[in-house]
Amino acid sequence: MFDPQTRELLRTRPNPLTWDQAHHVQSVRPAGPPPRPRTEPVTVQRRVSASGVITVASQPISLGRAQAGAVVTVHVSDTTLTVDTPDGQQRTYRRATAQPVRSIKAYRPRTTTHVS
């Protein structure tokens, strides 16, 4: 699936049709230009744990206990992770993994309607 305006690839799904079924589909439109990967850094949010650590793309980053409980914004590029802390500091870390970001907003505050 991709965004129709920007042709940016959002996610992929397996094709439910076999090759023979897809070959016999009528009224098929020709494919447009191929989807292009995202070029700008991915921006994610994380809540700092009580020990002062966040995890982005399976890479733990220690921010210190002074940041415990704070929500930070992380800009993920191919080679670096840039963390914007609530006190206005910006810290840059070298990226140690090549894994993609799976979660954009992790550890968001959850509220309950009642307590049992």
C-alpha positions as CSV (number, residue, x, y, z in Angstrom):
1,M,0.0,0.0,0.0
2,F,1.3,3.5,-0.8
3,D,0.2,7.1,-0.5
4,P,-1.5,8.0,-3.8
5,Q,-0.2,11.6,-3.8
6,T,3.4,11.1,-2.9
7,R,3.8,7.4,-4.0
8,E,5.5,6.7,-0.7
9,L,5.5,3.1,0.3
10,L,3.5,2.7,3.6
11,R,3.3,-1.1,4.0
12,T,3.3,-4.3,2.0
13,R,0.9,-7.2,2.1
14,P,1.1,-10.6,0.3
15,N,-0.9,-11.0,-2.9
16,P,-4.0,-13.1,-2.3
17,L,-4.2,-14.1,-6.0
18,T,-2.1,-16.8,-7.6
19,W,-0.1,-16.0,-10.7
20,D,-2.7,-17.6,-13.0
21,Q,-5.6,-15.7,-11.3
22,A,-3.7,-12.4,-11.6
23,H,-3.0,-13.1,-15.3
24,H,-6.7,-13.4,-16.1
25,V,-8.0,-10.3,-14.3
26,Q,-9.9,-8.1,-16.6
27,S,-9.9,-4.2,-16.7
28,V,-6.5,-4.0,-15.2
29,R,-4.8,-0.6,-15.2
30,P,-1.1,-0.3,-15.9
31,A,1.1,0.3,-12.9
32,G,2.2,3.8,-12.1
33,P,5.7,4.8,-11.2
34,P,7.3,2.6,-8.6
35,P,6.9,3.7,-5.0
36,R,9.9,5.5,-3.5
37,P,11.3,5.0,0.0
38,R,11.1,7.7,2.6
39,T,14.0,10.1,2.3
40,E,13.6,12.2,5.4
41,P,14.2,10.9,9.0
42,V,11.5,9.0,10.8
43,T,10.3,10.8,13.9
44,V,9.2,8.7,16.8
45,Q,8.2,9.3,20.5
46,R,9.4,7.3,23.5
47,R,8.7,7.5,27.2
48,V,11.9,7.3,29.2
49,S,11.9,4.4,31.7
50,A,12.5,4.7,35.4
51,S,16.2,3.8,34.8
52,G,16.6,6.5,32.2
53,V,16.7,4.2,29.1
54,I,14.7,4.2,25.8
55,T,14.8,1.7,23.0
56,V,14.5,2.7,19.3
57,A,14.9,0.1,16.5
58,S,16.1,-2.5,19.1
59,Q,18.9,-0.1,20.2
60,P,18.9,0.9,23.9
61,I,19.9,4.5,24.6
62,S,20.7,5.7,28.1
63,L,19.5,9.3,28.8
64,G,20.0,9.3,32.6
65,R,17.7,9.0,35.5
66,A,17.0,12.8,35.4
67,Q,14.9,12.2,32.3
68,A,12.9,9.3,33.8
69,G,9.2,9.5,32.9
70,A,9.7,12.2,30.3
71,V,8.4,11.8,26.7
72,V,11.2,12.4,24.2
73,T,11.2,12.8,20.4
74,V,13.7,10.8,18.4
75,H,14.6,11.5,14.8
76,V,15.9,8.3,13.2
77,S,18.0,8.5,10.1
78,D,20.2,5.8,8.4
79,T,23.3,6.6,10.5
80,T,22.2,8.6,13.5
81,L,19.5,8.9,16.3
82,T,18.9,12.4,17.4
83,V,17.0,12.8,20.7
84,D,15.1,16.0,21.6
85,T,14.6,16.1,25.4
86,P,12.0,18.2,27.2
87,D,14.6,20.5,28.7
88,G,15.6,21.7,25.2
89,Q,18.8,19.6,24.8
90,Q,19.5,17.7,21.6
91,R,21.7,14.6,21.8
92,T,23.0,12.7,18.8
93,Y,23.9,9.0,18.9
94,R,25.4,6.8,16.2
95,R,23.0,4.1,15.0
96,A,24.2,0.6,15.9
97,T,21.5,-1.5,14.2
98,A,20.0,-1.5,10.7
99,Q,16.6,-2.7,11.9
100,P,13.6,-0.6,10.8
101,V,11.5,1.3,13.3
102,R,8.4,-0.8,14.2
103,S,6.6,1.5,16.6
104,I,6.1,5.2,16.2
105,K,4.5,6.0,19.5
106,A,5.6,3.6,22.2
107,Y,4.8,3.7,25.9
108,R,2.1,6.3,25.6
109,P,0.2,6.9,28.8
110,R,-2.8,4.6,29.2
111,T,-5.8,5.6,31.3
112,T,-8.5,3.3,32.7
113,T,-12.2,4.1,33.1
114,H,-12.5,2.2,36.3
115,V,-10.5,0.2,38.8
116,S,-11.7,-3.3,39.7
